[in-house]
Amino acid sequence: MRIVGTLIASTAMLAMAACTSMTPSEQGAVSGAVIGGAAGALLGDDEAALAGAAVGGAAGWYLGCRNEGRCGAVENRRQHYDQRSGRYYFQDSRSGHYFYENGQPYP
């Protein structure tokens, strides 16, 4: 139990140091796995720690994915129609910039 706790704590330190270059879904997966693994280690044995890390990582990834605007939280990408190019475009609510449906910047 002590070895698993030390392993989880050291993994958490390394993961949090590397979080600056991660996407929100990656950050959610890492933090969910760390929290789930720690909770499983506190409440049970090594198998509970592994199960907690797996469930926490999956849940954290999904929440981060939704924060990115993917995984079911996709906004309407056909807000406007450009007759010149014959393509639809939309305004990103976070940045305020305009993009075509495929993600290319709208001129």
C-alpha positions as CSV (number, residue, x, y, z in Angstrom):
1,M,0.0,0.0,0.0
2,R,2.8,2.4,0.8
3,I,4.5,1.7,-2.5
4,V,1.4,2.4,-4.4
5,G,0.8,5.6,-2.5
6,T,4.4,6.8,-3.2
7,L,4.0,5.8,-6.9
8,I,0.8,7.7,-7.2
9,A,2.2,10.8,-5.5
10,S,5.3,10.8,-7.6
11,T,3.3,10.3,-10.8
12,A,1.0,13.2,-9.8
13,M,4.0,15.5,-9.3
14,L,5.4,14.7,-12.7
15,A,2.1,14.9,-14.4
16,M,1.3,18.3,-12.9
17,A,4.6,19.7,-14.0
18,A,3.9,18.6,-17.6
19,C,0.3,20.0,-17.6
20,T,1.2,23.3,-19.2
21,S,1.6,21.9,-22.7
22,M,-1.4,19.5,-22.4
23,T,-4.9,19.9,-23.9
24,P,-7.9,20.1,-21.5
25,S,-8.8,16.5,-22.2
26,E,-5.3,15.3,-21.4
27,Q,-5.2,17.4,-18.2
28,G,-8.6,16.0,-17.2
29,A,-7.4,12.4,-17.8
30,V,-4.2,12.9,-15.8
31,S,-5.9,14.6,-12.9
32,G,-8.8,12.2,-12.9
33,A,-6.5,9.2,-12.8
34,V,-4.5,10.7,-10.0
35,I,-7.5,11.5,-7.9
36,G,-9.2,8.2,-8.7
37,G,-6.1,6.2,-7.9
38,A,-5.5,8.0,-4.6
39,A,-9.1,7.5,-3.6
40,G,-8.9,3.8,-4.5
41,A,-5.7,3.4,-2.6
42,L,-7.2,5.1,0.5
43,L,-10.4,3.1,0.4
44,G,-9.1,-0.3,-0.7
45,D,-6.2,-2.2,-1.9
46,D,-4.0,-2.1,-5.0
47,E,-6.7,-3.3,-7.3
48,A,-9.0,-0.6,-6.0
49,A,-6.3,2.0,-6.8
50,L,-6.0,0.7,-10.3
51,A,-9.7,0.7,-10.9
52,G,-10.1,4.1,-9.4
53,A,-7.3,5.4,-11.7
54,A,-9.0,3.9,-14.7
55,V,-12.4,5.3,-14.0
56,G,-11.1,8.7,-12.9
57,G,-8.9,9.0,-16.0
58,A,-11.9,8.1,-18.3
59,A,-14.2,10.6,-16.5
60,G,-11.5,13.3,-16.5
61,W,-10.8,12.9,-20.2
62,Y,-14.5,13.1,-21.1
63,L,-15.0,16.3,-19.0
64,G,-11.9,17.9,-20.6
65,C,-13.1,16.9,-24.0
66,R,-16.4,18.6,-23.4
67,N,-14.6,21.7,-22.3
68,E,-12.8,21.7,-25.6
69,G,-16.1,21.8,-27.4
70,R,-15.9,18.2,-28.6
71,C,-17.6,15.0,-27.3
72,G,-21.2,16.2,-27.6
73,A,-20.7,19.9,-26.9
74,V,-20.3,20.9,-30.6
75,E,-21.7,24.2,-31.4
76,N,-23.6,25.0,-34.7
77,R,-20.9,25.2,-37.4
78,R,-23.5,26.4,-40.0
79,Q,-24.4,29.8,-38.6
80,H,-23.7,31.7,-41.8
81,Y,-23.4,31.0,-45.5
82,D,-20.7,32.7,-47.7
83,Q,-22.1,32.9,-51.2
84,R,-18.7,33.9,-52.6
85,S,-17.0,30.6,-51.6
86,G,-20.2,28.5,-51.3
87,R,-19.2,27.4,-47.8
88,Y,-20.7,27.7,-44.3
89,Y,-18.9,29.4,-41.5
90,F,-19.4,30.1,-37.8
91,Q,-18.2,32.4,-35.0
92,D,-16.3,30.7,-32.2
93,S,-17.9,31.8,-28.9
94,R,-14.7,31.6,-26.9
95,S,-12.4,33.6,-29.2
96,G,-14.9,35.6,-31.2
97,H,-13.1,34.6,-34.5
98,Y,-14.8,33.2,-37.5
99,F,-14.0,29.8,-39.0
100,Y,-15.2,27.6,-41.9
101,E,-16.9,24.3,-40.9
102,N,-13.7,22.4,-41.2
103,G,-11.8,24.7,-38.9
104,Q,-10.0,26.9,-41.4
105,P,-10.0,30.6,-40.6
106,Y,-12.6,32.7,-42.3
107,P,-11.0,35.6,-44.1
